[in-house]
Amino acid sequence: MGARNIVRTLTLLVMGAGASVSGHAACLTGGYTLDSESIYDVVPHPTEVDTLYAIQNPNGPDGIALLKSCDGGVSWSATALTRDFYSVSSLAIDPTNGESAYAITNRGALVSSDGGITWSETSLPFGRLVFGRDGTLYSHDMANIERRLPGHSDWETLTPVPASFDVLRPHPTDSNRIHVGQYYSVDGGMSWQRVFPDRVADVRYSSSDPLRMIATATPALLSTDGGVNWSELPLEEFEVFRTTTASGTAVAFDALDSGTIWVATRSCGLWRSSTGGARWQLPMTGLTGMSNACWFSPDRPEVSRFKPSPLDADRFFAVTSDGLFITNNDGDTWVEANGQAGNPEPPPPNPFSGDADLELDLFGLPGTFTPPVTLQFSGTIRHNGPDVAREVMFSIPADSISSSHGVCEGGACDFGDLAPGTVIQLQLQREILGGGIAARCNGDVFEISGRVTATTNDPVPDNNSDTVSSTRQNSGSIISGCPGEGLLQPEGGGGSLGYPLLLALLVSVFTLRSSGRYRR
């Protein structure tokens, strides 16, 4: 065994100390396969070598937004984050407690205490989540950064970064050093210094030598002093990296050899240098996928995501249009890790499941009215439980609504999520110019109906709607079609046509009676 292999073996033992080699017990029965066309990201577990997560955005409502593998991608299990409820934009696993996972979704921030299988709501700043090795959790929206230190519940806002950025990378050992795209800080985010002229897609530290860093700009850059100074990598292969787009590139170091560098590109596949960038290879045996626009060679797959294993120096993850691929031998060969079809166990209940009985009552219209008039009436929405009502909406053909909860505009209200026992008071207005909504022989009846809805199942849907009515005073004109009665005023109540038409009808009746041609 060579000296480098001996060092690699010893270092792997150190890296894997305390890690679960067999995976996490919280994984369910497999049987799911990844949707290769919709994989958004792959997230390796920070302390369990064979545990990883796949975020995907399948079109079908039966798809899973987040899947988990405990056997290195051989099989995949469902989590509670099903596609019909969720779209996951960011996932972070606590490196100091692998049971704790955090996700940002279209339904807010969620936390898991069982390694990402089941989830509940939590309070997190919206943004991309990144953990430092010491357990510091960062959240950023590509412009502003918030940070929660280990053991603390409060969030602190860092000094705003002068310009937008794509990536945040904490230093592996020094919590005061943070790289965010083209900027870096040595004082924990109190001040920022620009080190790149253009946006940077990815920044990585060498695990074996944190002073060595690599970044994807135009082209790839290398630093040997912790990110203070940078130099262009000497590129031999037609300067291929200059053709890449910043949003689609990623970089990595070999965990044991800081002279081995990886660069993934959208345009021309995956590249590796074992000579600090002086010479480059294409370690893509078994790696397939479509090429985006590789002028160098059309058979170089687009690599949309590329990440090193935090525990195994020989393991890397790459996502192409054909799905997820993994190498366990430092890139010499790649195997597909899209899972195996079988008899999948159903996903656990999601945190927004349950029953929520909403009840609507409308009241307070006057018994009669004479148009034109602005009618005022009231309403009450009650949430009878037993679970939280999600995304509660109210609609009614009213002109304006004032409410004790939520936001209302015109005849619609958005109440968000409502806890059991919540009571909402409504004040509503509707302008009536004349005529009526419905005509009956006993008068002109105005009816108005409203409805309250939620995405949570309502076990008593019949009380979600209610109707109130009021009768228009005839004011001398009566409804046509009723025995002995005349013509209903048109919309506009007493407008320019109402009385002339009534007068014409009366004159006609008088003429017919006088001529003897009218019979009842």
Secondary structure, DSSP 8 states (H G I E B T S, - for coil): --HHHHHHHHHHHHHTTT--SS--TT-----BB--GGGEEEEEE-SS-TT-EEEEE--SSTTSBSEEEESSTTSSBEE-S-BTTT--EEEEEE-TT-TT-EEEEETTEEEEESSSSSS-EE----SSEEEE-TTS-EEEE-SS-EEEE-TT----EE----SS--S-EEE-SS-TT-EEETTEEESSTTSS-EE--SS--S-EEE-SS-TT-EEEESSSEEEESSSSSS-EE----STTGGGGS-GGG-EEEE-SS-TT-EEEE-SSS-EEEESSTTSS-B---TT-----SS-SS-TT----SEEEE-SS-TT-EEEEETTEEEEESSTTS--EE-SB--S--------TT-SBEEEEEEEE---SEE-SSEEEEEEEEEEEEEES-EEEEEEE-S-SEEEESSSEEETTEEEEEEE-TT-EEEEEEEEEE-SS-SEEETTEEEEEEEEEEE-SSB-S-GGGGEEEEEEEE--TT---TTSTT------TTSS-TTHHHHHHHHHHHHHHHHHHT----
